[in-house]
Amino acid sequence: VFLAGCCTASEMANRPAREEKAKAPDVITRDFTINLHKRLHRQTFKKKAPRAIREIRKFATEVMGTSDVRIEASLNKAVWRKGVRNVPYRVRVRLARKRNDDEEAKEKLYTLVSAVDVDTFKGLTTTEVREVKPADE
């Protein structure tokens, strides 16, 4: 198949190979805003909060690439704060991909999801969180 505007076969063969993407660091922490409102649209009242927790877990799996996702109790309480029906429209979360210390674990990495308190969601973007290491005395 020949595409108009594309280079010839000989030019394709002489093209340099694409460089490999730099491998993402295995341990990283980022802040995200998750819009639960659109993920829970047309959901039965009594299933909203449990579905919200599953959607947060699904989001973390997609973004961080780990099947082992652990949700902190603070985030669970933030989602359930107004009951099973009245889940917050948005929630700000901190996703931390960490090394699994358990030798018998299936995966070497897991994702820890915790709630981040914010006054307003206006203008917030995904940000990388730098862990501050304590200085040695």
Disulfide bonds with the S-S distance in Angstrom:
none
